Amino acid sequence: VAFIASSLPPLAPAHLWGRFFGLRFDMGSGLSGPPGRQAEQPDDGPARDVDWKAQGDIAAGMREVYQSGYEFPAWSVEMLRSGKLAALARGVTVYHKADDRFEDVQAVASEREPVNIGMSRCYNQDRLMELHKYKTGAYGRSKKDRLMPNIAIYCETPIKQGDRMENVHVINVIGYAFDDQTQPDYQYFFPMKHGDAKWNELVERFRHMWRFIFVCAERKGLKRIYLADIGGGAFSALLSGPGISYGRLKEESLAPVQAEFQSKNFVVEQLPRVPDFAFKPENKALLAESLLVNAWDPWSMVGNGNGHDNSLDGFFGRCTAMAVLCWPTSNPLAQYEAVKM
């Protein structure tokens, strides 16, 4: 596996910066810029220049678009506005396949719906249009013969339980959604049966999805991975047919990736209960070396319906600052890393 990364300096709202490209660097050959132009070494200037009060205002505006009860925590907005998340904001990383169109990756990362639960949109679409010039997420640009990019976003985030707060490393990974026949993933893959071309493609896409997790752990120097059943649960409700099941899909896609990274000696375990895991005294020492995996959605902000969402994503969202950290419009320091599969 090889990596190519690009860093974006502070930008305007997402709908204004689709044409902007940052520096890219190949992890094996150093920094490189556009063809024929020598790249400059990045410095801390962009971080110093961010107006965190303005970014907090952007996050607060997005929070007001949600239906009441579905919004991400108010304390995360205040931490962003005050600059208390600045150090963590620098480390946020969007992972995508190297052959994805970068404009599409940017769109999928930034044009997020506040809430999408089973294709039910619990937010004010007109207000979202007023603020950010779109009503529904960029994943809707998928076609029956072409899906928009699958991405994953890493961040280190505060996690809160009552008055207690810790920091955890989380990667938000998007499973393919088969919970509704109107989902782009369902329309792209079905009809499908085990062993046919669509099944084989789905297995390969799931391998890419799992690989983001292991690449992230390696790049961030984390030794433990706490896996979730990405694409299972509600997302697999309609994943059925001759020889088809989520269990079979996970087995055929995850095992080869674990074998690929066997030499890295990661400790891989099932994700425990969130947020309780982070506040058990015996786990405190583990947090600094552990990568927790969140099952995210192709459409929504991280956390999706938060307090009104009983999925893993909702439980993560209601107790972390990931919504504001992982949205490039509120966090202009988010970096992009392309992974050659």
N, C-alpha and C positions, 0 to 999 in steps of 0.2 A: 504494500500500500504506500502510495506517495502522496504528498500534500502540496497544494499551492494555496497561498493565503493572500487576501487583500484587506487592507485597512482603510476605512472610510473616515475622513475628518468630519466635524460637525456639519450637518446639512440642513436644508429647509425641510418642511413636511414632505412625506414620501412622494406625493403626486407631483412634486416639483423637481425631484432629483433622480428620476429614472435614467437620465443620460450621463450621470456623473460616475466616473470610475476612479478608484483609489489605486495606490501602488500595490503591486503583487510581488510575492517572493516565493521562490522555490526553496523548500527546506534543505535541499541538497546543494544548491548552487548559489545561494545568496539572493540579495535583493535584485529585482529587475523591473524596469519600467516599460513604457510603450516601446515598440520596435524602433531602433535607431536613436533612442534617447537614454542617457544615463540616469538611473534612478537616484534619488536623494535619500539619505538615511532619515527615517522618521524621528521626530523628537516629541516632547511632551506638550508642544504648543497647542494642538487641538484640545487636549484635556484641560489645559489652563483657560482656554477661551470659551468653554461651554458656559452658557448662561443657564444655570440650573433652575433658577426661578422660572424662566420662560419654559423650560422643559417640564417643570412641575405643573405649570398652567396647561400645557398641552395634555398631560396625563389626566389632570382634573377635568378637562373638557371631555376627554374620552370616557371617563368614569360616569359623567352625567348622561351619556348616551344609553347606558344600560337601563333596563327595567329595574325598579327598586328591588333590592335584595340579591340581585345577580352580580353586582359590581365588585371589583377587587378592593382590597383594604384601603381605607383612607390614610392610614399611617404610612403606607408605602409611597403615596403621593407626597406627603410632607417630608419624608426622608429624601426623596428625589429632589424636591424643591430646595431643600436646605443644603444640598451638596453632600449629604452623608452617604449617598450611594455612589459617589464619583469613582472611588477606587475600585469598587466592584463592577461598575459600568464598563471600565476599560477592558475587563477580561471576558465580556460576553462574546460568544463565538457562534456564528451561523455556519453550520456544515451543509454542504451540498455536493452533488456529483460533479466531477470536473467537466463533463460534457453537457451539463445544463446551460441553457442560455442565461447569462448573468442578469439580464434585465428581468427575466421571469423569476429568478431566485429572489431578487430585490422586491419584486411585486408580491410574491407569496409571503415574504417575511414581514412586509410593512402594511399591506392592504388586508388587515385582519378584521373580521367581524367581532364585536364584543362577545356575543353569545350565539352559539349554534349547537343545539342539542337535538339530534335526530332530525336535522333540517328545519327545526323550529327556531326562528330568529327572535330572541327576546331583547330587542333594543329598538331605538328610534332611528329608522333608516333615513328619514329626511334630515334629521339632525346630523347624522354621520356624513351625509352628502354635503351639508353646509360647511362642516369642519374640515373634511379631508377629501372631498370630491369623489367619493364612491359610496355605494349603498350596500353592496355585498362583496364578499371576499374575492381575492384574485384567483382562488382555486376554481372558481366558477368559469374561468376561461378554458378549463379542460374540455376536450372534445371526446366523442366516442372512439376516436382513433388516436388521441394524444392527451396525455395527462400533464398537468403542470408539475413542476419539480417537487419532489419529496425532500424536505429539509429537517434538520434537527438544530436546536439552539441550546447551548450550554451557558450556564451562569452560576456564579457563587452568589447566594442570596441570604439575607436574614430570614430566619424562620421563627415564628412567634407562637407561644402558647401561654395564655394569660399575660403575666408581667415578665415572663422569661423570654429571652431571645438568644439564639445561637446562629452560626453561619453554616450552611451546607452547600455542597456541590451538587447540582442537578443538571441532567440533560433531558430536554423535552423532545420526545421522539414521536413522530406522527405515524400512526398505523393507517392501513387502508380501510376505508369505511364501507362496511356492508350491512348497515343498520336500516337502510331505506333504499328503495329501488330508484329514487331520484338522485342518489349520490353519484357523482361522476365516476367513482371507483367501481360501483356496481355496474353502471352502464358500459364502462370500458371493458370489464372482465367477463361479464356474463352474456351468453351461456358459456359454461366452463365445466370440465370434468377432469378428474385426476389424470395427469400424464399428457394432456393436450398442450398446445402451444401457449394458451392463456394461463394454464396452471403453472407451467414452467416459467413463464415470465413473472407471475406473481411470486413464486418462490425466489427467483433472482432479485426481485425488488425488495422482498423481505430481507434477503441477505445484505443488501446495501443498507437497509434500515438498521439492522443489528450492528453492522460494521461501524456505523457512525458512533455507536456507544463505545466500542472497544478502541477505535481511533482516538476518541475524545479522552478516554482514561489514560491512554499511552501519552498523548500530547500534554495533558495536564499533570502528569506524574502521580496519578491516583492508583492505588493498589487494589482497592475493593470495588466491586460493581454489584449494586443491588438492583436486579432486574425486575421489571414488571411484564405482564403479558400484553405487550404492545399489539394492538389489533384484535385482542380477544374481547371477552365480555360482550357488551352491547354492540360493538363494532362487528362482531362475527355472527350476529343473529341470522343473517341471510347467507352466510358462507356455507352453503350446502349443495349437494349434488353427488353424482357417482364418485365415491372414493374421496370426497372432500370433507375436511373438518379443520378447525383451527389447530387442534393438537397435531395433526399431520403436517400442516403448514409450518408450524413452529419447529417441529422436529427436523424437517427437511431443510429449513433455512438457517436455523441457529447453530446446529451442530458443526457445519463446515466453518463458520466464522469462529467459533470457539477453538476449533482445531488450528485455524490459521494463527491465532494469538496464544497458543498453548505455551510457547516459549517465554511469554511475558509473565507467566505465573500469577495472573490475576486471581484473586479470590472472588468467586461468583456465587452470589446467594440470592434468594428471593427477597424482594423488597418487603420490609416489615411495615407495620402500621405507621402512617403519617398523620400528625407530627410527633406522636408519642416517642418514636425511635430516637429522635434527636435530643430528647430531654431525660433519657434514662442515664443515671450517673455512669453506669458501666460502658456506655457507648460514646462518652464524651471524647475519649482519645481517638476513636475511630473516625470521627466526622472529618478531620483534616485530610484523611487518606481515602475517603469513600466517595463514589459517584452514585447518586441516587437517580433512578430512571423514572420519569413521568410519562404517562401515556397521554399524549396531546391530541389535538384535533386538526384536521386539514384546513378548517375555516377560521377558528376563533383565536382571540387573544389567549395567552397562557392563563390557565385557571378557568376558562370557559364560564360557566354559571356560578362559580365560586360557592357562596353560601347556600344557593338553591340548586347545587349540582353535586350529587352524591357519587360521582365518579372519582377516580384517583386524581384526575386533573382538577376537579373542583376542590378536593381536600388540600391539594398543594396550593391552589390559587388563594384560598381564603386565609392562609397563614404565612404567605411569603410575599416578597416584592417582585416576583417574576414577571407579572404583567407589565410593569413599567420598565424593568431592566431588559426584557427580551423583545420589546417592540422598538425597532430602529427609529421610529418617529419620536419617541420620548427619550430614547437613548442613542444619540448620534455617534457614540463611540463603539457601537457594536462592530465586530470584525467579521469578515467572511473567509472561510477556508474551504477550498475545493478539494475533494478527496478523489484521487484516481482509483477507480474500482478494478 
